[in-house]
Amino acid sequence: MNTTPVVPAAPSVTARNLPEHFRDLADPRVPRTRRHELVDILVIALCTLLCGGESFNDMEDFGHAKEEWLRTFLALPNGIPTHDTFNRVLAALDPARFLECFMAWTQQLRQTVSEEIVAMDGKALRRAIQTGGVPYMVNAWAVRNGLVLGQLRVAEKSNEITAVPPLLRALDLAGCIVTLDAMGCQKTIAREIIEADAEYVLALKGNHATVHAEVRTYLDDAIRQAPDELAYTETIEKNHGRIETRRYWHSERLGWFADRAQWEGLRSVGVVEAVREVKGQVQTERRYYLSSLALDAPRFARAVRAHWGIENQLHWVLDVQFGEDQSRARSGHAAENLATLRRLALNLLKRDTTKQRGIRGKQKNAGWNHRYLLHLLGL
């Protein structure tokens, strides 16, 4: 499949509601089979997710339970679609165009944040096993906005490295700090980020064994022999009997690094030492990074720490609150398009400030209160 996302147009001054965004999508069905409007199918599916449902059967049941209310703003010319209809439509819908719709809407929600940290990481759809294996999605998470900016499926027989550059090109990253784990620590990706007028913090591991060894040797020796040459900060967290101390060292001294010129925009290297104390047991781990950031240990620390938030704030929520890890949607593009719908639902719930509740609490309120559900949809 074509994994190149379509770059969305800039949002209009007057924000459109979500059903209007869905009307821009091309219907993949032949006219004689269109018993239900595409926008009706997508809105019911999204409402189901916003109210805590997960499956195509849930969508059909939700539609029947809420049919009278849904008719106040949807056409529903032939009643509520069946679960098979939801499956077939999401399997056939062009995922690149659906992603464009998702990203255009997200741009309306996104607020301008100075030096927003955009964490990029991959996530498997474990139960949606297909001929080519388990589908794998790369997500871009705006940490301070608390929004999924975009996602892209990794091509079959490939890895997330191939999906990162086109996703970077589709996003507005000017002024942001982009963070990636070791899989994304690539020269081409560093260049893409710099060309997007952004900065980067890239984790180093064994996939760049020589560079990792050189950076580790330099920083470990400097910490031991000349710590005053390094910028430094630390944080201490105490929680449920666990004490975690994180020490960050940051350096702009790169004269020793032979391959410096091959990494576009490279300006510094850094290391974080995590010391965990649990019931008298102490574990220590160091992780090393390449970065385009100027010397500033607290700034470097914020970027490193924020990256790991994608696991708790996005991946964990998708699995626990939206049941993504258990979803068996696998025909055609169904897994990918359903993943996009989940991220759209999460963004709508995250951006709402009228309910001081977690995601599950907001989903319950959406199921109980039609006015709140309409508010989430922008109606």
N, C-alpha and C positions, 0 to 999 in steps of 0.2 A: 504494500500500500504506500501511497505518497505521504511521507511524514512531515512535509514542509508546511508549517502552519501559515495561514493567511494573516497578514498584519492588519489588525482592525483599524478602521478609521477613527480619528479623534472623536470623542463624545461631543454631542451637540450641547449648546448652552442650556437648552430646555431638556431635562432628562426625560426619557421615555420610560413607560412602565415595562415590566418584564414580558407580558404577553405580546406587546408591540414589537419587542426585540425578536421574539420567536417567529413573527410573521415574515421576517426577512429570510428565513430558511427555505430552501427548495424542498418540496415534498418528493421523496424518493419513489413514491408509488405511482403506478399508471392510473390515469383518471378513473377508469371504470371500477377500481378497487377501493376508491376513497370514500368509504361510508362515514368516516369520522374526520373532522378537521385536524390537521397536524398540530396547530396551536392548542387545541383542546387536549390532545393526547399528552403533549409535553407539559402543559400546566397541571393536569391531573397528576402526572408522574411526579412533578416537582412538589406539589402540595402533599402528596403521600410521604415523600422523604422529609419534608418540613415538619410533618406530624408524627414522625417516628416509624413509618412504614419502611419496608426494605425491598420487597420482591414484586414481580409483575402481578402475582395474585393479590398482593396488598393493594396495588393500584386499582385493580378492578373492584375490590371490596370497598375501598375508600370512595371510589366514584359512585357506587350504588348508595352508600350511606349518606353521601353529601350531594346527591344529584339535584335536589330542589335548590339548594344554595348555589351550586355550580352554574345552574341555568341563569342565574342573575347576571353573569358576566361572560359565559361561554355559550357557543351556539348549540352544541350537542344535537345535531340534526337527526341522528339515529341512536340516541341514548348514550350509554356508557360503553366504551370499548371493552373487549374481553382481554384477559391476560395475554392470550396469544397475539392479539393486535398490538399491545404494548411491546411485546417481545419482537415481533416482526418489524415494526416501525423503527425501533431503536437499533435493531440489527442492520437495517438498510440505510439509515440516516448517515450522510457524509460527515465523518468525524472532524475533518478539517474545517468544514463550514460551521459545524456546531461549536467547535472551539473558538472560531471567530466571533460567533454570537456571545459566547461566554465571556471572552476577553473584552468585547465592547461594553458589555454590561458592567463588568468588574471595574473598568476604567471610570465609570460613573461613581462607583463606591469608594474608590481609592482616594485618599487624602494625601496632599503633598507633605512629606516628612523629610526634614533635613537628614541626609545620610541614612536613608532607610536601608536596613539590612535585608537582602533578598537571599534566602537560603534555598539552594537547589539540591534535591535528593531524589532517589528512586524508590518506588514502592511496588511490590508484586501484588497482583490480584490472584491470590493463591488458589482459590477454588474455581476460577474461570479458566480451567485448563483447555487449551485448544490444540490443533494439530501441530502448530509450531512451538508448543510448550506453554508455560505460564505467562500471561500478558504482564508487561512491566511498564510502569508509568513514571516519567520524570516530572516532578512538581516544582513550581517556583512559589515560595512562601514569603510574603512581605511581613516581616516579624512585627513591627510596630503597628502596622495597619491591621494585622490579624486576618489577612486575606490570601487566598490562593490566587496568584496573578495569572497562572496558566499551567497547562500540563501537556505532555506529548508522549505518545506511546513509543516505546523502543521497538525498532524494526525487528522482525524475526531473525534469528541467528546472528544477532548483534548484541551490543551492550549499551549502557546509558550514555557512553561517550558520544555516540552518533546522534543522540537526540538532543543533547545540550546545546550545540551551536545554533540549530534552527529555532529552538525555543528562546535562546538569548536574543536572536535577531527579531523575534516577534514582539518582545517586551520593550517597554519604555523604561530604561535603566539609568538614564542620565542622573548623575549625582548619588547613585546608590552604591552600597558595598555588597558585592556578590560573594557568597561563601559556598564552597563545595567540599565534599569529602575527597579521599584519595583517588577515587575513580575519576573524578573530574579535574584532577591536577594534570593538565595537559597544556602544551605550548599553544596549540590552536585555540583552546578555550580561553587562555589568558589573553590572547590577541583579540578574540571576539569581545571580551569584556571591556578592554581598553578602547576598542573602536566604538563601543556603545557609550563612551564617556562615563564609565563607571570604574570602580576600583574592585580589587579582589583580595580574598584570603583563601588560599588553597592548602588543604591538608596533604602532608607527605607521608607515604608509606612505602612498602616494598615494591610497588609497581614502578617506582623510580629509585631503584636500589642504590645507585651511585650517588645521585643527588641527595637522597635521604641520609646516606652515610656521611657525606660531606657536611651537610647542614647540622646533623647531630654532633659530629666531632667538633665543629667550630663552636656551637652554642654550649655544649657540655664543658668544653675546655674554658670558654669565657666565663661561665658561671662559677667554675671552680677557681680560676686563676685571676680573672680581671672583671669581677661583677660590676665594678663602677663604670665600665664601658657600655653597659647595657641599661636600657630603660626597664623599669620594674614596677609591678603592682601585684597585689594579691587580694583574694577574697576568702572569707570563711563563712560556711553555712552549717548550721546545726539543725537537725531534723530527725525526730523519732530515734534518738539514741545514736545517730550517725553524725560525725563531724567530717566535713569535707573542706580541705584547704586547697585553693588553686593559686599557684604562683605563675606569673607571666613575665617572661623576659623578651625584649624586642631590640633588634639591632639593624642599623643601616650600613654597617661595615661589610661590604661585599667584595672587596678587592681580591679575596681568596677564591671566589666562586668563578671557575673557568667558563661555565656555560651561562653566565649572567645575561649576555646579549641575546641569547635565544629565547628568553622569557620576556615578552613584551611588557613594558611598564614595571618590571620588577624593581622594587626599591628597598625591601627589607625582608628579614627572616625573623621567625619567632618560635617560641616554645612555651607550652603550658605544662606544668607539673601538677598533677592531681593526686592529693594524698587523702585517702579515705580511712577513717578510724571507726570500726564497728565492733563493739564488745571486746575491746582490747586488741583486735586484729588490725594491722596497718597494711594497706596496699598503696603502692606508689607507681604512677605511670606518667611517662612524658610523651607528648605529641608535638610534632614539628610542622612548620608552615612556611610557605612562600607567600609574599604579599606585595601589593603595590602601594600600601599605606606608608606615609611618612612616619618618622619615629614618634610614637605616642603609645605607651604601654596600655593605658586605660582604654583607648580607642580600639587597639588590637584585641584586648580582652573582651570588650563588648561584642565584637564581631564573632570571635571564637565561641563565646558562650551562647550567643543568640542562635548560632547554627544548629545547636543540638535541640533547640526548642521545636524544630520541625517534627521531631519524633513525638513529643508529648502533645503539642498543640495541633498537629495536623494528622499524622499517621495513626496515633493512638485514638483520636476522636473518630476518624473514619472507620476504624475497625470496631471500636466499642459502641459508639453512638449510632453509626450508620450501617454496621454489619458488613463492611466491605470485604473483609477477609473470608466471610462465609458465603458470599454471593456466588452463585453458579451460572450467572448469565454468561453465555459463551458463544452464541451463534452470531455470525457476521461481525458487525461493529458494536454489538450490544454491550459487551463488557466495557469498552472504551467510552461509549456515549453515556452509559449509566454512571461511570466514574466521574464524567464531567458534570452530570446532574447532581451527584453527591456534593461535589466541590462548590457548585453554585448554591445549593441549599445551605452548606456550611457558611459560605460568605454572607448570605442573607441573614442567617442567625447571628453570626459574629458581629455584623455591623449594627444590629439593633441595640439601642441603649434604653429602650422604654421598659424592659424587663430586666431586673437585676438577678438573673438566674443563669445557671450553666446551660450548656447545649441541650441536655435532656429536659431540663425544666422549661426551656423555651419551646421545645417540641411538644411537650404536654399542653402548654398554653395555646399553641397553634391549633392543636386538635380540639381543644375545648371552646376556643373563642374565634368565631369567624372574622370579627373585626380585626383581631391581631393578625390572623393569617393574611387578610387582605393588605394590612399594613406591611407585612414582610414582602409581599409581591409588588408593592408600590402602587396599589390601586386605591 
